[in-house]
């Protein structure tokens, strides 16, 4: 049986892009997401890259479903060597108007679910004396922006969880790192560009340059392929001594 990676939120966007890079590298996959065609997505990735890919619909708000997903993965593959915590949501609002239920959901999905998955794979990784835990944080895990209180708090927390995981995992061959992207070009972001252009009566290029990439020193979007290739590198033997880090991939945003 080949190498095995579990990626949360991997049936669309960043997670699917990362999954494809791991499939290219020969990893068998446990895909997860809320898309109704999740099983078909897993089947397509498996066939295209000649690997075994299964799908589990665990809701990241439900620890019992997360446990079931990990048990299923270990039952099928015998091990989980790489865990990538990618699932996340966003909501933007001033603090005084921020709905409490949105705060709770963002903290639970963006942060608490990573604790539950990490705890779930820990025994298997310790037993095998090998593990790679990669948390997809954000530039907002290192710096803040207005109106994103829950997201910034969750991503800062995820970076902190990464550091603790790295320290506790070190004696057992388990590394933990956070990848902190700036704006990533996904179908969701492309829709946001169109919506903001219509709402503000400006061109899509102005939305990109004056709103989205204004803090990127390099005026370009991060690609899902770049994030996937970095994650594959961190999971490789070359990443043995890289642990406890928060790696910005943000066009220089964090340098300001």
NORBELPE-V902831 format. One line per field, one symbol per residue. psi: psi as a letter, one per 20 degrees, with the letter a starting at -180 (. if undefined). A space follows every 10 residues. Layout:
psi: ???
This chain:
psi: paqpppoqlj jrcgghgggh hhghjjpqqo qqrjphkghh ggggggghjl rpprqpkppi iohhhggggg ggghhgiiqo hpponhpqrq ppqqgijpph hggggghggh ghhhghgghh iggggghikp qopopndrhj ihrqqqjlgg gggghghhgg hgggggghig ijkpqpqppn qbpporhghh ghggghgghj lrqhhhgghi fgjhipgomq qqqhgggghg ggghirhijh joqjqoopmj kjgii.
